[in-house]
Amino acid sequence: MLRNMHVHDAQSIVVVLPGQSVAMASSLGQSISNIDIYQDRYVVARTSKSLVLVDLTRNVTGEILWGGRGKERFYFGNPEVT
């Protein structure tokens, strides 16, 4: 559950969960416009051109180019994929 969020600048966000935090930034230099947390483990952040994905348990981050409109559904059935 999202407990606190601090915006440090236009490209990075720190998400604070009970006992967990992560600094996020778009490798494309895009501003993060929206952030969602699923299952208290997976963070999905949206920019205008991409999705930034974080697995808080494994401390891994990935970013993919994405042109979706915010109506996407996510499947987290394979914990080894970020």
N, C-alpha and C positions, 0 to 999 in steps of 0.2 A: 504494500500500500504506500502510495506517495505521501511522504511526511513533510517534506520541505523542498523547495527548489530555489536556487540562487542563479541569477543570470549575471555572468561576469563580463561578457561582451557580446557582440552580435553573433559570433560563431560558436560560442561554447556555453554549455549548461552543466551544472553540477547537480546530480540527482542524489538526494539523501534518503535512504531507507533505514530501518532499524539496524544499525551496525554496518551499513554498506553505503558507499558513495562512489561515484564515477564522474570523471570530467569527460564531457563529450564535445566534439567539434566535427564539422563537416570537412572532409579532406578536400572537397571541391571549393571550400571557402564560402559556402552558402549559409545564410542565417537560418537557424532552427526555428520553425514557426509553431510546432506542436509536438508534444511529447506524451506518450502513453506507456504505462507499465502493465504487463500481463503476468499473472501467476506469481507476483512478487519476485520475478526473476528476469524477465525479458523487457527491455526498453526499446521502443520503436519511436524514433524522432523523425519528423518530416521536415524537409526543406522544399523549396520550389522545384528542385530538380532531382531529389534523391530521397532515399530512406537510410537513416543511420540506425543500425541494429546493435544492441549490446546484450550479452548474456552476463548478468551480474554474478552468477555462481562461478562461472569459468573465467571471468574477467577478460572476455574477448569482444572485439568490436569489428563491425563490417559496414560497408556503405555500398549501396547499389544505385545506379541511375534509375529514376522512377518518375513517371509522369501521371500517376494516378490522381484521383480527385478526392481522396479521403474516405471512400466507402469500402476500402479493402478489408478482407478478412485474413487473419493470420492463423497458421497451423503450427503449433509448437510441440508436435508429437515426436520429433527427433531431436533430442537435446544436444546432439553432437554437431548440429548445423547452425551456423549463425549467418 
